Amino acid sequence: MPDESQAAAHCATNDLVGELVFDVIVVGARCAGAVTAMLLARAGHKILLLDRAHFPSDTLSTHYVHQPGLAHLHRWGLLEEVLATGCPTLTSLSFHSPGVRLAGPAPTLGAITGGCAPRRLVLDHILVRAAVEAGAEFRPCSNMLDLHWRDGAVAGVVHGTRNRTPQLERASLVIGADGRNSTIARLTRAPYLRQDPRLTYTYYSYWSGIPQQGFRLYSVQGAGTACIPTHDDLTLLGLAFTRTGKPIDNRDRQQTYLSMLRQTSPELEQQLADAHQEERLFCCADQPNFFRQPHGPGWALVGDAAHTKDPGPARGITDAFTQADMLADHLNIPLDDHHQVSEALTHYAQWLSRAFDASYQYALHAARMDVNSHHQDLIDNQHDPAYVDRVLRAYAGILEPSPRRNEPLVTGAPSRDPAQVTPW
């Protein structure tokens, strides 16, 4: 609930005219928001989908979609369209650190034989188009200005563009799918249920001339490089490294990126000699780790707005699909029945906390990039097919790690459960 000063500002929204009434307004049209809008529209609800960006457009991303994420796309009838854009299926994975090469075929999940890493301006456009084809109304370049409140509950949004007067739209439910810095979360004062420190920086760009050898990850103590083939025969080279507390001068970012890419692997250093960086460097220093309260009267959160973790395991897109699917399933009810909606969102919140706890712990461990803590374990077991399979399946999210409460995922003791071992 807003305080008195906020309430006074919100009262001004009553002067705006809201001609249309929607069942649900989804704010944010990237992976979580577009899919939520699509599924709710397919279920017969009247949906308004808003995003401040124009589409198609790019956004910061690891790009990688794990097998469970592709299984969602297959079930929704969208996988063939994604693959038809020329995005390669990555059917092999390899993890490299000094003295270690842990490699194997990508774990399968039903008919899904690997992961893939579509460019976001391609993937997000497909998802938004699917939402529109399902019946959702999409308004790009729409800035969220305020929430409309009624009787203590969110009852709509005020949005606008540079060329239009702010517009009020009413709905039974407003869903924030607007990322880790969610405006909906801020305006509803959604509390954090858990927060952990930011642990890494990520730099990446797109390269030509890199051998396309499946998904590869090179790791040294404190840093790692992911080599991920994507569209147009390009490879995303993503560098992650731990935060030292010393800020990096913006003028040094490109040199830092190139220097650390070479440091992570002699093999990669050789390949860079014949490669060319095709686009500018993308940098992300704001990589929080948290769970937020994902619902309240008249509102809900999904995707990074509800739960964000370090991008090292590349779970963001896959998790967004899973959350959107579950939220839409819970909302397969009469949305004008506030009691049913409240009960459904409570169950969704309980599910979200349970479903992502283990992978959250996994991501926090990975973000520390403490290769030394489990290096001997990898050396001793890298030629054991069963061990390798469990590590690869855990990374893909097919076999979830299940750490004991208050116990680190990896202690350095040999022969730990490989599902708890991050390969960097």
CORRA-V437611 format. One record per residue. RES is the residue in three letters. PHI is phi as a letter, one per 30 degrees, with the letter a starting at -180 (* if undefined). OMEGA is omega in degrees with one decimal (none if undefined). Layout:
{{RES | PHI | OMEGA} {RES | PHI | OMEGA}}
//
This chain:
{{MET | * | 176.9} {PRO | d | 174.0} {ASP | d | -172.1} {GLU | d | -179.6} {SER | d | 177.2} {GLN | d | -178.9} {ALA | d | 178.3} {ALA | d | 178.4} {ALA | d | -179.5} {HIS | d | -179.8} {CYS | d | -179.6} {ALA | d | 179.8} {THR | d | 178.3} {ASN | d | 179.2} {ASP | d | 180.0} {LEU | d | -178.5} {VAL | c | 173.7} {GLY | c | -172.8} {GLU | d | -177.2} {LEU | c | 175.2} {VAL | b | -178.8} {PHE | c | 170.9} {ASP | d | -177.4} {VAL | b | 168.1} {ILE | c | 178.1} {VAL | c | -179.6} {VAL | c | -175.4} {GLY | j | -172.0} {ALA | c | 174.5} {ARG | d | -168.8} {CYS | e | -177.9} {ALA | d | -174.7} {GLY | d | -179.1} {ALA | d | -179.9} {VAL | d | 177.1} {THR | e | 178.9} {ALA | d | -179.9} {MET | d | -175.9} {LEU | d | 178.4} {LEU | d | 177.0} {ALA | d | 177.0} {ARG | d | 179.0} {ALA | d | 175.3} {GLY | j | 180.0} {HIS | d | 177.1} {LYS | d | -167.9} {ILE | b | 168.4} {LEU | c | -179.4} {LEU | c | -177.7} {LEU | c | 170.3} {ASP | a | -179.1} {ARG | d | -178.2} {ALA | d | 167.4} {HIS | d | -178.7} {PHE | b | -2.2} {PRO | d | 178.8} {SER | a | -176.7} {ASP | c | 174.6} {THR | a | 178.4} {LEU | e | -174.4} {SER | a | 168.2} {THR | d | 178.3} {HIS | i | -167.2} {TYR | d | 175.3} {VAL | c | -179.9} {HIS | d | -176.6} {GLN | e | 177.4} {PRO | d | 176.7} {GLY | d | 177.0} {LEU | d | 176.4} {ALA | d | 174.2} {HIS | d | -179.6} {LEU | e | 178.4} {HIS | d | -178.2} {ARG | d | 179.6} {TRP | d | 179.1} {GLY | i | -175.4} {LEU | c | -173.6} {LEU | d | -179.1} {GLU | e | 179.4} {GLU | d | 178.1} {VAL | d | -178.1} {LEU | d | -179.9} {ALA | d | 178.1} {THR | d | 179.2} {GLY | j | 177.5} {CYS | d | -175.3} {PRO | d | 170.0} {THR | d | -176.1} {LEU | c | -171.0} {THR | c | 175.6} {SER | b | 177.5} {LEU | b | 174.5} {SER | b | -179.7} {PHE | b | -172.1} {HIS | b | 167.7} {SER | b | -175.1} {PRO | e | -179.8} {GLY | i | -175.5} {VAL | b | 166.1} {ARG | b | -178.0} {LEU | c | -170.2} {ALA | b | 177.2} {GLY | a | 174.4} {PRO | d | 177.3} {ALA | d | 176.5} {PRO | e | 178.5} {THR | c | 176.1} {LEU | b | -173.5} {GLY | i | 179.7} {ALA | d | -177.3} {ILE | d | -173.1} {THR | c | 179.2} {GLY | l | 175.3} {GLY | c | 171.6} {CYS | a | -173.1} {ALA | b | -179.4} {PRO | d | 171.1} {ARG | d | -173.8} {ARG | d | 177.9} {LEU | d | 174.7} {VAL | d | -176.2} {LEU | d | -175.6} {ASP | d | 177.9} {HIS | d | 177.9} {ILE | d | -178.0} {LEU | d | 178.5} {VAL | d | 178.9} {ARG | d | 178.0} {ALA | d | 177.4} {ALA | d | 179.3} {VAL | d | 178.8} {GLU | d | 177.8} {ALA | d | 177.6} {GLY | j | 178.6} {ALA | d | 172.1} {GLU | c | -176.2} {PHE | c | 176.7} {ARG | b | 175.7} {PRO | d | 178.5} {CYS | h | -179.3} {SER | c | -179.6} {ASN | c | 174.3} {MET | d | -178.5} {LEU | c | -174.7} {ASP | a | 171.3} {LEU | c | 173.3} {HIS | c | -177.7} {TRP | c | 174.6} {ARG | b | 178.6} {ASP | h | 175.5} {GLY | i | -179.2} {ALA | b | 173.5} {VAL | d | -176.7} {ALA | b | 178.8} {GLY | l | -178.8} {VAL | b | 169.1} {VAL | c | -179.2} {HIS | b | 179.2} {GLY | a | 174.6} {THR | b | -179.0} {ARG | d | -172.5} {ASN | c | -175.5} {ARG | b | 173.5} {THR | d | 176.3} {PRO | e | -173.6} {GLN | b | 176.3} {LEU | c | 172.4} {GLU | b | -178.5} {ARG | c | 178.6} {ALA | a | 175.2} {SER | d | -176.0} {LEU | b | 173.6} {VAL | c | -179.0} {ILE | c | 175.7} {GLY | d | 173.9} {ALA | c | -168.6} {ASP | c | 166.4} {GLY | i | -173.1} {ARG | d | 177.0} {ASN | c | -171.4} {SER | e | 172.8} {THR | d | 178.8} {ILE | d | 177.6} {ALA | d | 179.9} {ARG | d | -176.6} {LEU | d | 177.3} {THR | c | -176.1} {ARG | h | 178.5} {ALA | d | -176.5} {PRO | d | 171.8} {TYR | d | 174.3} {LEU | d | 175.9} {ARG | a | 173.9} {GLN | b | 174.1} {ASP | b | -175.0} {PRO | d | 168.8} {ARG | d | -171.1} {LEU | c | -172.7} {THR | b | 164.2} {TYR | c | 174.9} {THR | b | 172.9} {TYR | b | 175.1} {TYR | a | 172.1} {SER | a | -175.6} {TYR | c | -173.3} {TRP | b | 167.6} {SER | c | 176.7} {GLY | i | 176.1} {ILE | d | 177.7} {PRO | e | -178.3} {GLN | c | -173.8} {GLN | c | -179.1} {GLY | i | 178.0} {PHE | d | 179.5} {ARG | b | 176.8} {LEU | b | 178.6} {TYR | c | -173.9} {SER | b | 166.1} {VAL | b | -179.9} {GLN | e | 175.3} {GLY | i | -178.2} {ALA | a | 177.1} {GLY | a | 177.4} {THR | b | 174.8} {ALA | c | 175.5} {CYS | c | -170.9} {ILE | b | 176.9} {PRO | d | 179.8} {THR | b | -177.0} {HIS | d | 169.6} {ASP | i | 179.2} {ASP | h | 176.3} {LEU | c | 176.3} {THR | b | 172.0} {LEU | d | 172.4} {LEU | c | -176.9} {GLY | c | 179.3} {LEU | c | 173.0} {ALA | b | 177.9} {PHE | b | -173.5} {THR | d | 178.4} {ARG | d | -179.4} {THR | c | -175.1} {GLY | j | 178.5} {LYS | c | -179.0} {PRO | d | 179.3} {ILE | c | 177.7} {ASP | d | -179.2} {ASN | e | -178.8} {ARG | d | -176.2} {ASP | c | -171.8} {ARG | d | -179.3} {GLN | d | 179.8} {GLN | d | 176.2} {THR | d | 179.2} {TYR | e | -176.9} {LEU | d | -178.6} {SER | d | -177.2} {MET | d | 172.7} {LEU | e | -178.2} {ARG | d | -177.7} {GLN | d | -174.5} {THR | d | -177.5} {SER | a | 172.1} {PRO | d | 179.2} {GLU | d | -180.0} {LEU | d | 178.0} {GLU | e | 177.5} {GLN | d | -178.6} {GLN | d | 179.4} {LEU | d | -179.7} {ALA | d | -179.1} {ASP | c | -176.0} {ALA | c | -179.9} {HIS | b | 176.4} {GLN | d | -171.1} {GLU | c | -177.6} {GLU | b | -179.6} {ARG | d | 177.3} {LEU | d | 175.1} {PHE | c | -175.4} {CYS | b | 176.4} {CYS | b | 176.8} {ALA | c | -177.6} {ASP | c | -177.3} {GLN | b | -174.9} {PRO | d | 177.2} {ASN | b | -176.2} {PHE | a | 161.1} {PHE | c | 172.1} {ARG | c | 166.7} {GLN | e | -168.7} {PRO | c | 179.2} {HIS | a | 175.3} {GLY | a | -177.8} {PRO | d | 176.2} {GLY | i | -177.8} {TRP | b | 176.1} {ALA | a | 176.5} {LEU | b | 178.9} {VAL | b | -179.5} {GLY | i | -177.7} {ASP | d | 176.8} {ALA | d | -179.0} {ALA | c | -171.6} {HIS | a | 179.2} {THR | b | 174.5} {LYS | b | -177.6} {ASP | e | -174.3} {PRO | d | -177.7} {GLY | e | 178.5} {PRO | d | 175.9} {ALA | h | -177.6} {ARG | c | -169.0} {GLY | e | -177.2} {ILE | d | -179.5} {THR | d | 178.4} {ASP | d | 178.5} {ALA | d | 177.9} {PHE | d | -177.7} {THR | d | 179.2} {GLN | d | -179.5} {ALA | d | 179.8} {ASP | d | -178.0} {MET | d | 178.6} {LEU | d | 179.3} {ALA | d | 178.5} {ASP | d | 178.4} {HIS | d | -177.3} {LEU | c | 175.3} {ASN | d | -175.0} {ILE | b | 173.2} {PRO | d | -172.5} {LEU | d | 174.4} {ASP | d | 175.7} {ASP | c | -171.9} {HIS | d | 178.9} {HIS | d | 178.5} {GLN | d | -179.9} {VAL | d | 179.3} {SER | d | 178.9} {GLU | d | -180.0} {ALA | d | -179.3} {LEU | d | 174.2} {THR | d | 177.8} {HIS | d | 176.8} {TYR | d | -180.0} {ALA | d | 178.6} {GLN | d | 177.5} {TRP | d | -176.1} {LEU | e | -179.9} {SER | d | 179.8} {ARG | d | -170.9} {ALA | d | -171.6} {PHE | c | -179.1} {ASP | d | -176.5} {ALA | d | -179.6} {SER | d | 175.1} {TYR | d | 177.2} {GLN | d | 178.5} {TYR | e | -179.1} {ALA | d | 178.5} {LEU | d | 177.5} {HIS | d | -179.6} {ALA | e | -176.1} {ALA | d | 177.0} {ARG | d | 174.7} {MET | h | -179.4} {ASP | c | -177.8} {VAL | e | -176.0} {ASN | d | -174.5} {SER | d | -178.6} {HIS | b | -176.0} {HIS | d | -178.5} {GLN | d | 178.0} {ASP | d | 178.4} {LEU | d | 178.4} {ILE | d | -175.6} {ASP | d | -170.5} {ASN | c | -172.9} {GLN | d | 179.2} {HIS | c | 177.7} {ASP | c | -175.1} {PRO | e | -178.8} {ALA | d | 178.2} {TYR | d | -179.4} {VAL | e | -178.9} {ASP | d | -179.4} {ARG | d | 177.2} {VAL | d | -178.4} {LEU | d | 179.0} {ARG | d | 177.3} {ALA | d | 179.2} {TYR | d | -179.2} {ALA | d | -178.0} {GLY | i | 177.0} {ILE | d | 175.2} {LEU | c | -176.1} {GLU | d | 171.2} {PRO | d | -179.6} {SER | b | -177.3} {PRO | d | 174.7} {ARG | d | -178.8} {ARG | e | 176.5} {ASN | i | 177.7} {GLU | c | 178.1} {PRO | e | 179.9} {LEU | d | -179.3} {VAL | b | -179.6} {THR | c | -175.6} {GLY | j | 178.0} {ALA | d | -179.9} {PRO | d | 175.6} {SER | i | 169.8} {ARG | d | 173.8} {ASP | e | -176.6} {PRO | d | 176.5} {ALA | d | 178.3} {GLN | c | -175.7} {VAL | c | 170.6} {THR | d | -173.2} {PRO | d | 174.2} {TRP | a | none}}
//
